[in-house]
Amino acid sequence: MLFFEKKSKDRIVLVNPNDENIGIADKTETHTTEPKLHRAITCFVFDQKGHILITRRSKKKLLWPLIWETSCSTHPRETETYEECAERRIKEELGIDVRMKSIDKFEYEAKYKDIGVEKEICALLVGMTQSHDLKPNKEEIAEYRFVPLETLEAKTKEKPDDYAPWLIIALDKLEKIDKTAWWPSSQAEACKASNGSANLPHASTHYVDLRENDFSLDSRKKLKDYLTKLKPIPPEDVFEYMKETAKEVDEYTKNFFQKIVDPFVREISFYSPSIRMGGKRGKPKARSSIERLAFEMFSQENWIDYVMPISASEELLATSTYDIDDILDNQNLREGKPTCYAKYGRNNAICAGFIQRELSEEMIFDTKNDTEIQSKIAQLHNKLHRIIYEGQMIDINMTQKTTFEQYIERCYQIAGVFGHLGIQKGAIAGGANEEQRKATGEFGKYYALQGQTRNDFMNLISQDIIEGRSRTLTRNSFEDIKNGKWTYPVIYTMNNGNSEQKRILKKVLGDQKAKTEDLTKAVKSMVETGALDAQINLIYELAYRALKPLETLPEGRSKKYLQSLIFLVTNIEDFLKRTKKIHNNF
C-alpha cells in the first residue's frame, strides 16, 4: 500500500530528459511507484579542512528514513535557480548561510521498498562553511557529521545500504570533476564571505559569480575585439526604438492611473511616474525596451497586447522604489525636479510608493496572455520586489567598510535584478523555452549590472562634462560620496591609495555639506590610484558577459538590437579622458 493518500502542498517541476520544464505536479504524483521525471538538487557542503557534511534523514521521512545522505537535497520551486534553491534550503534545514555553486547534473531512478520511487534530474552543488555549529531542523535531519572525503568514499563502498542512492551517485560525479574548477580558491573565498563580515550585516554574493581579479585592462580589449565582429544598428535607430517603446509605456501608465478615483491621491501617486516621462516623444527606457525585444525575439504577436503593460509594470515598480529611496537618502531632487518626498512630505511619498507597487502588479494581468503565463510573470515580479528591498537594506549599510563582493551584490539587488528577471518576463510572454529564458535573463542581468556600475562611475564625473553628452543619465554629481556610499572606486582607493589619498577621500565621504573643491580633490585621488580605470574595466567585463549568452538565441532583429545596446557602453572612456584632463590641470 502506498503512503500517498493525501495530496501534498509541495509543487514539483516536471521535466523532460533535457531538464526543460514541462509542467507542475503535486509532490505525491511524482513519487509513486509510477513516478514522473522531475527536477531536484543535492548539495555537498565542505568545511575548511575539506571534510564533507553529511546528514541523516529524519525517522519521519517516508522515503529512506534514518539513511545518511548529502548535506541537503530538495526540489526547486518553479522560479528558482539551482543556487537560489540550495541556499534557501540549507538555511531552512541547517541554519547556516552558504554560497553554493552548481557543478553537474545527473539523472537517476531509485525505488524504496514498495513505498515510492525517486525519478529525478538532479543538479549537484558544492559550497563551503566555517561553521560546525549548525541548527538542524529535526523534522528533516536526525543528526549530522563532518567526515573526510576519503572516509565517506570508503564507507559507501563498504555499506552502500546505509547511504541514499543519490549520495553515492553524486559522490562518484564529484570524484570525476576537476577539483580545481571549484576548490579551493573560489569556494574558499565564498567560505569566508558566507560567515559574514565584521563591518556589514550581510553575507555572501548569491547572484553574481564575479571577483575583483576577474577583470582588468584585458576586459576592455576583449569587449572591443568581440564588438568588431558584429554589425551594430546605428545608435540613432536604437534610441528611436527606445523612445517609441517609452511613448507607448508612458501613455498606458498615464491612463492606468485613472483607476485612482480621488484626484488628490492620484496627483501624488502619479507625480514621480510623471517626472520620469519624456513628453510626446518619450525618454529612452532601457528596461522596457529589452523586455519588448525579448518578447519580439520569440513571438510574432503585437507587443502592445502581450508585453507592453508588463513593461509599464516594470517601470512603475522601479519608480515605487525610487520614492522610498529618496526618503532613505534624504534626496530632494530627481530628474532635476523636486522628489515626491520633498514636494508632498514623507508620509505621502511612502503611500505613493505603495500605491505604485500595487498598480504595477495589476498591470501584469491587463494583457492577452493566458492565466498561467500571467501567474509566472507575477511570481517573478514579486520576487524582484523582494530582492530590491534586500538591496535597499544593503545600500543603506554601505556607509561602512565594504568589500568588492558586497558591492557587486548590492549592484545586483538594486539594479541587476531588474534586467535579470524583467527581461525574462518578456521572454515568457513570447513563448521562450526554459533555456532561452535563462539566456535572456543572463543578458539582462549583466546588461543591468554594467548600467548600475556605469551610474556609479558617472556619479564621480562633474556635471559640466555629463551635460550634453549623455542621453539617459541624469544623476547629480558626487551624490554617492556625500552619502558615504562605498562604491567600487571608493573601495579601490581605500585598498590601494596612499595615506594622503585616503585622507582626502575620508574628509568628504559621508559629508552632505562637502565643498565642491574638496569633492573634486577626492575624485582626483581616485584618478591617481587607478580607481576610475578599474571601474571602467569592471563595466567592460560586465558588458562582455552580457553578450555571451546571446550567442545561443535566435538570429534576427531583436538579437541585433540587444547586441547594439552594448555598443553604447564604450563611450564611457570619453568621460574618463575628459575627467583626467580636468584633474591634470587641477
FIVO-507370 format. One record per residue (C-alpha): residue in one letter; x, y, z. Coordinates in steps of 0.2 Angstrom, whole numbers, padded with zeros to 4 digits, always signed. Example, Ala and Ser with C-alpha at 12.3 -4.5 7.8 and 13.67 -1.06 7.14 Angstrom:
a+0062-0022+0039
s+0068-0005+0036
***
This chain:
m+0000+0000+0000
l+0007+0017-0004
f+0008+0031+0009
f+0002+0044-0003
e-0016+0045+0002
k-0017+0064+0004
k-0011+0077-0008
s+0005+0087-0003
k+0006+0106-0003
d+0023+0104-0012
r+0023+0108-0031
i+0036+0099-0041
v+0043+0105-0058
l+0041+0091-0071
v+0055+0090-0084
n+0060+0081-0100
p+0077+0072-0101
n+0084+0089-0106
d+0079+0096-0089
e+0066+0108-0098
n+0051+0112-0088
i+0035+0103-0095
g+0023+0106-0081
i+0020+0106-0062
a+0013+0092-0052
d+0009+0088-0034
k+0023+0080-0024
t+0013+0064-0021
e+0011+0062-0040
t+0029+0062-0043
h+0035+0049-0030
t+0023+0035-0033
t+0028+0018-0040
e+0024+0025-0057
p+0035+0041-0054
k+0036+0056-0066
l+0053+0063-0070
h+0056+0079-0060
r+0069+0092-0055
a+0079+0091-0039
i+0096+0096-0032
t+0108+0089-0020
c+0122+0098-0011
f+0139+0094-0003
v+0145+0107+0010
f+0163+0107+0015
d+0172+0114+0029
q+0189+0122+0028
k+0198+0106+0031
g+0190+0098+0016
h+0178+0087+0027
i+0161+0085+0020
l+0145+0087+0029
i+0133+0073+0028
t+0116+0072+0036
r+0105+0058+0042
r+0087+0059+0037
s+0074+0061+0050
k+0064+0045+0055
k+0049+0054+0050
k+0054+0054+0032
l+0043+0042+0022
l+0057+0038+0009
w+0074+0032+0016
p+0071+0037+0034
l+0087+0036+0045
i+0098+0034+0030
w+0114+0045+0028
e+0113+0057+0013
t+0122+0073+0006
s+0122+0089+0016
c+0105+0094+0009
s+0093+0088-0005
t+0076+0096-0011
h+0066+0101-0026
p+0067+0119-0033
r+0052+0130-0035
e+0047+0134-0052
t+0056+0151-0052
e+0071+0147-0043
t+0089+0144-0050
y+0098+0129-0043
e+0109+0140-0032
e+0094+0150-0025
c+0085+0134-0021
a+0101+0126-0012
e+0105+0142-0002
r+0087+0144+0004
r+0085+0125+0009
i+0102+0124+0018
k+0097+0139+0028
e+0080+0131+0032
e+0087+0114+0036
l+0104+0118+0044
g+0103+0136+0049
i+0118+0142+0040
d+0121+0154+0025
v+0132+0146+0012
r+0136+0151-0006
m+0133+0137-0017
k+0139+0133-0035
s+0131+0121-0047
i+0144+0110-0055
d+0135+0095-0063
k+0118+0086-0066
f+0113+0068-0067
e+0098+0058-0070
y+0093+0043-0059
e+0079+0032-0053
a+0078+0023-0037
k+0065+0013-0028
y+0062+0012-0009
k+0054-0004-0004
d+0036-0004-0010
i+0033+0014-0004
g+0039+0025-0018
v+0052+0030-0031
e+0063+0044-0035
k+0065+0048-0053
e+0075+0064-0055
i+0086+0075-0065
c+0097+0081-0050
a+0109+0096-0050
l+0124+0094-0040
l+0130+0109-0030
v+0145+0112-0019
g+0149+0126-0006
m+0159+0129+0010
t+0157+0134+0028
q+0167+0139+0043
s+0154+0134+0055
h+0152+0117+0063
d+0138+0125+0075
l+0123+0120+0064
k+0105+0121+0069
p+0097+0106+0061
n+0078+0106+0058
k+0073+0090+0067
e+0058+0087+0055
e+0071+0084+0042
i+0088+0079+0050
a+0091+0066+0064
e+0110+0070+0065
y+0124+0077+0055
r+0143+0075+0055
f+0158+0081+0045
v+0169+0067+0038
p+0184+0066+0027
l+0180+0064+0009
e+0191+0048+0008
t+0182+0041+0023
l+0165+0044+0015
e+0170+0036-0001
a+0176+0020+0009
k+0161+0019+0019
t+0149+0020+0004
k+0158+0005-0004
e+0158-0004+0012
k+0140-0002+0017
p+0131+0006+0002
d+0114+0002+0010
d+0117+0014+0024
y+0118+0028+0011
a+0105+0036+0000
p+0107+0031-0018
w+0108+0049-0024
l+0123+0052-0012
i+0133+0038-0020
i+0130+0044-0037
a+0134+0062-0033
l+0150+0056-0024
d+0155+0047-0040
k+0152+0063-0050
l+0162+0073-0038
e+0177+0062-0040
k+0177+0064-0059
i+0176+0083-0059
d+0192+0093-0059
k+0194+0099-0042
t+0202+0115-0047
a+0186+0120-0055
w+0178+0123-0039
w+0191+0120-0025
p+0199+0129-0015
s+0201+0147-0022
s+0184+0152-0027
q+0175+0142-0014
a+0187+0147+0000
e+0183+0165-0004
a+0164+0160-0003
c+0168+0151+0014
k+0175+0167+0021
a+0160+0178+0014
s+0147+0165+0019
n+0151+0168+0038
g+0148+0187+0037
s+0158+0202+0038
a+0163+0212+0054
n+0158+0228+0045
l+0142+0224+0036
p+0126+0215+0041
h+0125+0205+0026
a+0135+0190+0019
s+0139+0181+0003
t+0137+0186-0015
h+0122+0175-0021
y+0119+0181-0038
v+0135+0186-0047
d+0149+0175-0049
l+0162+0189-0051
r+0178+0193-0041
e+0190+0208-0042
n+0203+0198-0050
d+0192+0193-0064
f+0193+0209-0074
s+0207+0221-0079
l+0213+0231-0095
d+0211+0215-0104
s+0192+0216-0101
r+0192+0232-0112
k+0201+0223-0126
k+0191+0208-0125
l+0175+0218-0127
k+0181+0228-0141
d+0188+0213-0151
y+0171+0205-0149
l+0161+0220-0155
t+0172+0222-0171
k+0164+0205-0176
l+0147+0212-0175
k+0137+0224-0186
p+0128+0236-0175
i+0112+0245-0178
p+0116+0264-0178
p+0114+0272-0161
e+0101+0284-0168
d+0090+0269-0173
v+0092+0261-0156
f+0087+0277-0147
e+0072+0279-0158
y+0066+0261-0154
m+0068+0265-0135
k+0059+0282-0137
e+0045+0273-0147
t+0044+0260-0133
a+0044+0273-0120
k+0030+0283-0128
e+0018+0268-0128
v+0023+0264-0110
d+0021+0281-0104
e+0004+0284-0112
y-0003+0267-0105
t+0004+0271-0087
k-0005+0288-0088
n-0021+0281-0092
f-0019+0267-0079
f-0018+0279-0065
q-0036+0285-0069
k-0041+0269-0059
i-0037+0280-0043
v-0054+0290-0040
d-0048+0303-0028
p-0039+0317-0038
f-0028+0322-0023
v-0022+0304-0021
r-0020+0302-0040
e-0009+0318-0041
i+0003+0312-0028
s+0004+0294-0033
f+0007+0299-0051
y+0019+0313-0048
s+0035+0303-0048
p+0030+0292-0063
s+0026+0309-0072
i+0043+0317-0070
r+0051+0301-0077
m+0041+0303-0093
g+0048+0311-0108
g+0034+0321-0116
k+0027+0317-0133
r+0042+0308-0140
g+0046+0298-0124
k+0063+0297-0115
p+0073+0281-0119
k+0068+0267-0107
a+0081+0253-0107
r+0071+0241-0095
s+0055+0242-0106
s+0065+0240-0122
i+0074+0224-0118
e+0058+0216-0112
r+0050+0221-0128
l+0065+0214-0138
a+0064+0198-0128
f+0046+0196-0132
e+0048+0200-0151
m+0063+0188-0152
f+0051+0173-0149
s+0033+0180-0154
q+0026+0187-0170
e+0011+0195-0160
n+0009+0213-0157
w+0019+0218-0141
i+0006+0231-0136
d-0006+0217-0132
y+0005+0205-0123
v+0020+0214-0115
m+0018+0232-0115
p+0008+0233-0099
i+0022+0221-0092
s+0035+0234-0097
a+0025+0248-0089
s+0023+0237-0074
e+0042+0236-0073
e+0045+0255-0074
l+0031+0258-0061
l+0039+0246-0049
a+0056+0254-0051
t+0048+0271-0048
s+0040+0265-0032
t+0057+0260-0026
y+0064+0277-0030
d+0050+0286-0020
i+0056+0276-0005
d+0074+0278-0009
d+0073+0297-0009
i+0066+0296+0008
l+0080+0285+0014
d+0093+0296+0006
n+0085+0312+0011
q+0086+0317-0008
n+0076+0332-0013
l+0079+0332-0032
r+0077+0318-0045
e+0077+0321-0064
g+0081+0340-0059
k+0064+0341-0051
p+0058+0340-0033
t+0056+0322-0027
c+0039+0316-0021
y+0046+0316-0003
a+0052+0335-0005
k+0036+0341-0013
y+0022+0331-0003
g+0031+0325+0013
r+0037+0309+0019
n+0021+0300+0023
n+0013+0305+0007
a+0028+0298-0003
i+0028+0282+0007
c+0009+0279+0002
a+0013+0284-0016
g+0026+0271-0017
f+0015+0258-0010
i+0001+0263-0022
q+0013+0262-0037
r+0019+0245-0032
e+0001+0238-0031
l-0004+0246-0048
s+0012+0238-0055
e+0006+0221-0051
e-0012+0224-0058
m-0004+0229-0075
i+0003+0211-0077
f-0015+0205-0078
d-0020+0218-0091
t-0014+0208-0106
k-0019+0194-0118
n-0008+0182-0110
d-0016+0166-0103
t-0018+0165-0084
e-0003+0153-0082
i+0009+0165-0090
q+0002+0179-0081
s+0004+0169-0065
k+0023+0165-0069
i+0026+0184-0073
a+0018+0189-0057
q+0029+0177-0047
l+0044+0185-0055
h+0038+0202-0051
n+0035+0198-0033
k+0052+0190-0032
l+0060+0205-0040
h+0052+0217-0027
r+0058+0207-0013
i+0076+0207-0019
i+0076+0226-0022
y+0072+0229-0004
e+0085+0217+0002
g+0097+0228-0009
q+0090+0244-0001
m+0095+0237+0016
i+0112+0233+0010
d+0113+0250+0001
i+0109+0259+0017
n+0123+0250+0026
m+0136+0253+0013
t+0142+0268+0023
q+0153+0256+0032
k+0169+0247+0025
t+0163+0236+0011
t+0172+0223+0000
f+0170+0221-0019
e+0160+0206-0017
q+0147+0215-0006
y+0147+0230-0018
i+0143+0219-0033
e+0130+0210-0023
r+0122+0227-0020
c+0123+0232-0038
y+0113+0216-0042
q+0100+0219-0029
i+0096+0237-0033
a+0098+0236-0052
g+0104+0220-0059
v+0088+0210-0054
f+0078+0222-0065
g+0087+0216-0080
h+0089+0198-0074
l+0070+0195-0070
g+0062+0209-0080
i+0068+0203-0097
q+0063+0185-0093
k+0045+0192-0091
g+0046+0197-0110
a+0053+0180-0115
i+0040+0171-0105
a+0026+0181-0113
g+0034+0177-0130
g+0034+0159-0128
a+0053+0156-0125
n+0058+0139-0118
e+0067+0137-0102
e+0085+0138-0109
q+0080+0153-0120
r+0073+0162-0104
k+0088+0158-0094
a+0099+0165-0108
t+0089+0181-0110
g+0090+0183-0091
e+0109+0181-0091
f+0110+0195-0104
g+0098+0206-0094
k+0107+0203-0078
y+0124+0208-0084
y+0117+0222-0095
a+0109+0230-0080
l+0124+0227-0069
q+0135+0237-0081
g+0122+0250-0081
q+0122+0252-0062
t+0141+0252-0061
r+0141+0264-0075
n+0130+0275-0065
d+0142+0274-0050
f+0156+0279-0062
m+0146+0294-0069
n+0142+0300-0051
l+0160+0305-0050
i+0160+0315-0066
s+0157+0333-0065
q+0140+0339-0071
d+0148+0350-0084
i+0156+0335-0093
i+0139+0325-0092
e+0128+0338-0098
g+0125+0337-0117
r+0135+0320-0118
s+0123+0308-0111
r+0105+0305-0116
t+0100+0294-0102
l+0110+0298-0086
t+0103+0312-0075
r+0111+0309-0058
n+0118+0323-0048
s+0137+0323-0047
f+0145+0317-0031
e+0129+0311-0023
d+0136+0294-0018
i+0152+0302-0010
k+0141+0314+0000
n+0130+0300+0006
g+0145+0290+0011
k+0142+0275-0001
w+0157+0263-0003
t+0155+0261-0022
y+0169+0252-0031
p+0180+0267-0034
v+0180+0271-0015
i+0184+0253-0011
y+0198+0253-0023
t+0205+0269-0017
m+0204+0264+0001
n+0213+0247-0003
n+0226+0254-0015
g+0229+0273-0011
n+0242+0280-0001
s+0239+0288+0016
e+0236+0306+0008
q+0224+0300-0005
k+0214+0290+0008
r+0214+0306+0020
i+0207+0317+0006
l+0193+0304+0002
k+0189+0301+0020
k+0187+0320+0023
v+0172+0321+0011
l+0165+0303+0012
g+0148+0305+0021
d+0148+0324+0022
q+0132+0331+0015
k+0140+0349+0016
a+0156+0344+0007
k+0163+0358-0004
t+0164+0356-0022
e+0183+0359-0021
d+0186+0345-0009
l+0175+0333-0018
t+0185+0337-0034
k+0201+0333-0024
a+0194+0317-0019
v+0190+0312-0037
k+0207+0317-0042
s+0214+0305-0029
m+0203+0291-0036
v+0210+0295-0053
e+0228+0294-0047
t+0225+0277-0038
g+0218+0270-0054
a+0201+0268-0046
l+0191+0275-0061
d+0201+0265-0073
a+0197+0249-0063
q+0178+0254-0063
i+0179+0255-0082
n+0187+0238-0083
l+0173+0231-0072
i+0160+0239-0084
y+0168+0232-0099
e+0169+0215-0091
l+0150+0215-0087
a+0146+0221-0104
y+0156+0207-0112
r+0147+0194-0101
a+0130+0201-0107
l+0135+0197-0125
k+0140+0179-0122
p+0123+0172-0118
l+0115+0180-0134
e+0125+0168-0144
t+0113+0154-0140
l+0097+0164-0145
p+0089+0165-0162
e+0096+0177-0175
g+0086+0192-0180
r+0081+0210-0177
s+0079+0208-0159
k+0095+0200-0156
k+0104+0213-0166
y+0096+0227-0156
l+0101+0219-0139
q+0119+0217-0146
s+0119+0235-0151
l+0114+0241-0134
i+0131+0235-0128
f+0140+0246-0141
l+0133+0261-0132
v+0144+0256-0117
t+0161+0261-0125
n+0158+0280-0125
i+0162+0279-0106
e+0180+0280-0110
d+0177+0298-0117
f+0171+0303-0100
l+0186+0296-0091
k+0198+0305-0103
r+0189+0322-0100
t+0190+0319-0082
k+0208+0315-0082
k+0211+0331-0092
i+0202+0342-0080
h+0211+0334-0065
n+0228+0335-0073
n+0225+0354-0074
f+0218+0355-0056
***
